[in-house]
Amino acid sequence: MRIGVLTSGGDCPGLNAVIRSVVHRGTDVHGDEILGIEDGFLGLIEGRARPVSHDDVTGLLTLGGTILGSARVQRERINWAVDNCERLAADLGIDALIAIGGEGTLTAAKMFSDAGLPVVGVPKTIDNDIDATDMTFGFDTAVHVATEAIDRLKTTAESHQRVMVVELMGRHTGWITLTAGMAAGAHGILIPEKPFDIEAVSRMIEERFQRGKKFAIIAVAEGAKPAPGTLRFDHGEVDQFGHQTFGGIGNRLAGELESILGKEARPVILGHTQRGGTPTALDRVLATRFGWHAVEAVHKGAFGHFTALRGTDIELVPVAEAVTQLKTVPPDRWAESEAVL
Ligand code: F6P
């Protein structure tokens, strides 16, 4: 078979490990030809692709980013591509497509699949917010980066008796903030699912200093928001790809805490460092397993499905289940983090 593979949306550690695994399983075991489509769905639309051989994927297991490139594509162009998908696939000569990406990519994959293109999805995102899979690859790496950063901030915060506000990625969900915050022992964990009260946060820090502690670390997700009727803060508008832009909650929170508490408060925005670099061992293995199962799914004809981690097994699940809703942090998980503050 000739299988197209593309990576779409924001990059994520482990994308290259999936591509490597797809090539190994496809070429070595099934005698497939793997065609790497460049820059996600943009390459499909523009007919840009190249064969990817066993030699091309040497060394990819540990390499961050994606050798195929990635791009965001406007919804109108996706709609056009869906209407023309059979011709686009025929132009590239592919029998099936493996689409690796987050919620937007899997939504597009479902549209292509519904329109008749044989597609298998592979879920990726550092945000870990894809429903119907216990985890996405990239998340563990992001949590490690964020945890190490908070660990490092503690010593400098204590030396200067400061409050440090660490802003972490997570547009709509607080998985990275919750997990890294717990792992590093942050004193406040603020996530989009649980709007915060600035007065309660400052009271908690004040009490901590009164107990003789000399610093405080607040981990805040970029999409966290103040509870209605508390701090006034607007996140940005929606961009041309339909994604919410963010208004800098870390900066705003640090400024506000400094004026309420009369103590130095510094914002630290980790941003894309959470997405770059080599994947952790866990992400390398998960990405490799997803790639293996995606090729098997193609050969079983399980189109319109995606590879999902369920417990310790990889299962093929209808892609519709991944895109109906985001996987948010449930209240009991947040409550567990509150207990350790
Ligand atoms: O991949 C998801 C994510 O990391 C979000 O947490 C973040 O808001 C977004 O991507 C930023 O992506 P970009 O800067 O590439 O638009």
Residues whose N, C-alpha, C, O or C-beta is under 5 A from the ligand:
A	BS01	F6P	G10 D11 T125 I126 D127 M169 G170 R171
